[in-house]
């Protein structure tokens, strides 16, 4: 039942004219052992305030939380990135994942930066991302007032989710930017080793949908 709720929360109308983003030149490669994973969500209304995101068709759909990416993580604050030259995503792959991450540029970037470090190809990377995201039910965050309230909402929607597995990210003006769910090697929720971001008592601002 929980997976059905999560899947319904990520349903949307897929634009008919989606065009994949190009595979940009590879950035600095970093190869380190994978010790755990992170599933990161953007608070999409805040992401859409950025000049380079505002033109995306995904910024006109009233989305709340949407997947930023599934990230392999390494020891301490180090993580692998750009592990090999990425291939451009096929149109079918973009369409399959657009409701999860409604930005062709971000889909290509996440495959290039993170997917190349632990998956044989883009299809396996995004299939894994969909499976992990399907286990997380997403709460309504439009009216939360503190970082602690964000964590409480996530746990209320996911009773088996450890509270210390929820990282809350804000910008310098305390606008909610993202939520990360820390995962073990089996991609199940676990406490975040490097902290949980904004403290519970911090007042946050949430840009409306």
C-alpha positions as CSV (number, residue, x, y, z in Angstrom):
1,X,0.0,0.0,0.0
2,X,2.8,2.4,0.9
3,X,4.4,1.9,-2.6
4,X,1.1,2.7,-4.2
5,X,0.8,5.9,-2.3
6,X,4.4,6.9,-3.2
7,X,3.8,6.1,-6.9
8,X,0.6,8.1,-7.0
9,X,2.4,11.1,-5.5
10,X,4.9,11.0,-8.3
11,X,2.3,10.7,-11.1
12,X,2.0,13.5,-13.7
13,X,1.3,14.4,-17.2
14,X,4.4,13.8,-19.4
15,X,5.0,16.5,-22.0
16,X,4.7,15.2,-25.5
17,X,7.8,17.1,-26.8
18,X,10.5,16.1,-24.4
19,X,14.0,16.2,-25.8
20,X,16.9,14.6,-23.9
21,X,19.7,17.0,-22.7
22,X,23.1,16.5,-24.3
23,X,25.8,14.6,-22.5
24,X,28.1,17.5,-21.4
25,X,31.8,17.1,-21.0
26,X,32.7,15.0,-18.0
27,X,33.7,16.9,-14.9
28,X,36.4,15.9,-12.3
29,X,36.3,12.2,-11.8
30,X,36.5,10.8,-8.3
31,X,36.7,7.1,-7.6
32,X,36.1,6.1,-3.9
33,X,34.5,3.0,-2.3
34,X,30.7,3.1,-2.0
35,X,29.7,2.7,1.7
36,X,26.1,3.8,1.6
37,X,23.5,5.7,-0.5
38,X,21.4,8.8,-0.3
39,X,18.0,9.4,-2.0
40,X,17.7,13.2,-2.3
41,X,14.5,15.1,-3.0
42,X,14.2,18.7,-4.2
43,X,11.4,20.9,-2.9
44,X,10.6,21.7,-6.5
45,X,9.0,25.2,-6.0
46,X,12.3,26.4,-4.5
47,X,14.4,24.8,-7.3
48,X,12.2,26.5,-9.9
49,X,13.1,29.9,-8.5
50,X,16.6,29.4,-9.9
51,X,17.1,31.2,-13.2
52,X,18.5,28.1,-14.9
53,X,15.5,26.0,-13.8
54,X,12.6,28.3,-14.2
55,X,12.1,27.6,-17.9
56,X,11.7,23.9,-17.4
57,X,8.1,22.6,-18.2
58,X,8.3,20.8,-14.8
59,X,8.1,24.3,-13.2
60,X,4.6,24.8,-14.3
61,X,3.0,21.6,-12.9
62,X,2.5,22.4,-9.2
63,X,5.0,19.8,-8.0
64,X,6.1,19.6,-4.4
65,X,8.9,17.1,-3.6
66,X,10.6,15.5,-6.6
67,X,13.6,13.3,-6.7
68,X,16.9,15.1,-7.1
69,X,19.0,11.9,-7.4
70,X,20.1,8.6,-6.0
71,X,23.7,9.0,-4.8
72,X,26.4,6.5,-3.9
73,X,28.2,7.8,-0.9
74,X,31.7,7.1,0.4
75,X,33.6,7.4,3.7
76,X,33.2,10.6,5.7
77,X,32.3,13.5,3.4
78,X,33.8,12.0,0.3
79,X,31.7,10.5,-2.5
80,X,32.3,9.1,-6.0
81,X,31.4,11.2,-9.0
82,X,31.7,11.1,-12.8
83,X,33.3,7.7,-12.7
84,X,33.2,7.1,-16.4
85,X,32.2,8.9,-19.6
86,X,28.3,9.1,-19.6
87,X,26.1,8.3,-22.6
88,X,23.2,10.6,-23.5
89,X,19.9,9.4,-22.3
90,X,17.4,7.9,-24.8
91,X,14.1,9.6,-25.2
92,X,12.3,6.6,-23.8
93,X,14.4,6.8,-20.6
94,X,13.7,10.5,-20.2
95,X,10.0,10.0,-20.6
96,X,10.0,7.0,-18.2
97,X,11.6,9.1,-15.4
98,X,10.3,12.6,-16.0
99,X,7.5,12.4,-13.4
100,X,10.2,11.4,-10.9
101,X,12.6,14.2,-11.8
102,X,10.8,16.7,-14.1
103,X,13.9,18.2,-15.8
104,X,15.7,16.7,-18.8
105,X,18.9,18.5,-17.8
106,X,18.9,17.2,-14.2
107,X,18.1,13.6,-15.4
108,X,21.2,13.7,-17.6
109,X,23.3,15.3,-14.9
110,X,22.4,12.7,-12.2
111,X,23.2,9.8,-14.5
112,X,26.5,11.4,-15.4
113,X,27.6,12.4,-11.9
114,X,26.2,9.6,-9.8
115,X,24.8,6.8,-11.9
116,X,28.1,6.1,-13.7
117,X,29.6,5.2,-10.3
118,X,27.6,2.1,-9.3
119,X,25.3,1.0,-12.2
120,X,26.2,-0.5,-15.6
121,X,23.9,1.8,-17.6
122,X,21.3,4.5,-17.3
123,X,18.4,2.0,-17.4
124,X,19.6,0.2,-14.3
125,X,20.3,3.4,-12.5
126,X,16.9,4.9,-13.0
127,X,15.1,1.6,-12.3
128,X,16.9,1.4,-9.0
129,X,16.0,5.0,-8.3
130,X,12.3,4.3,-9.0
131,X,12.3,1.2,-6.7
132,X,13.8,3.2,-3.8
133,X,11.5,6.2,-4.3
134,X,8.5,3.9,-4.4
135,X,9.2,2.9,-0.8
136,X,8.9,6.5,0.4
137,X,5.5,8.1,0.9
138,X,5.8,11.9,0.5
139,X,4.0,14.2,2.9
140,X,2.5,17.6,2.2
141,X,5.1,20.2,3.4
142,X,3.3,23.4,2.3
143,X,2.6,24.4,5.9
144,X,5.5,23.2,7.9
145,X,7.2,25.8,10.1
146,X,10.4,24.1,11.4
147,X,13.0,21.6,10.3
148,X,11.7,19.3,13.0
149,X,8.2,19.5,11.6
150,X,9.6,18.3,8.2
151,X,11.2,15.3,9.9
152,X,8.0,14.6,11.8
153,X,5.9,14.7,8.6
154,X,8.3,12.3,6.8
155,X,8.1,9.9,9.7
156,X,4.4,10.2,10.0
157,X,4.1,9.2,6.4
158,X,6.7,6.5,6.8
159,X,6.4,4.9,10.3
160,X,9.4,2.6,9.7
161,X,11.7,5.5,8.7
162,X,14.2,6.4,11.4
163,X,14.0,10.1,12.2
164,X,17.7,10.5,12.1
165,X,17.6,9.2,8.5
166,X,16.0,12.5,7.3
167,X,18.4,15.3,6.3
168,X,16.7,18.7,5.9
169,X,18.4,21.2,3.7
170,X,17.8,25.0,3.6
171,X,19.5,27.9,1.8
172,X,21.1,30.9,3.5
173,X,17.7,32.5,4.0
174,X,16.3,29.4,5.6
175,X,14.1,28.5,2.6
176,X,13.5,24.7,2.4
177,X,15.6,23.4,-0.5
178,X,15.7,19.6,-0.2
179,X,15.2,16.5,1.9
180,X,17.6,13.6,1.8
181,X,16.9,10.0,3.0
182,X,20.1,8.2,4.1
183,X,20.3,4.6,3.1
184,X,22.5,1.6,3.8
185,X,24.2,-0.5,1.1
186,X,20.9,-2.5,0.7
187,X,19.3,0.9,0.0
188,X,17.1,0.8,3.1
189,X,16.8,3.8,5.5
190,X,19.5,4.3,8.1
191,X,20.7,7.1,10.3
192,X,22.7,9.8,8.5
193,X,26.4,9.6,9.5
194,X,27.3,13.1,8.6
195,X,24.4,14.9,10.3
196,X,20.8,15.7,9.5
197,X,21.2,19.3,8.2
198,X,19.0,22.0,9.8
199,X,18.4,21.4,13.6
200,X,14.8,20.6,14.6
201,X,14.2,24.0,16.2
202,X,15.2,26.0,13.1
203,X,12.3,28.0,11.6
204,X,12.1,27.4,7.9
205,X,10.4,29.1,5.0
206,X,8.6,27.0,2.4
207,X,8.0,28.5,-1.1
208,X,4.4,27.6,-2.2
209,X,3.6,25.4,-5.1
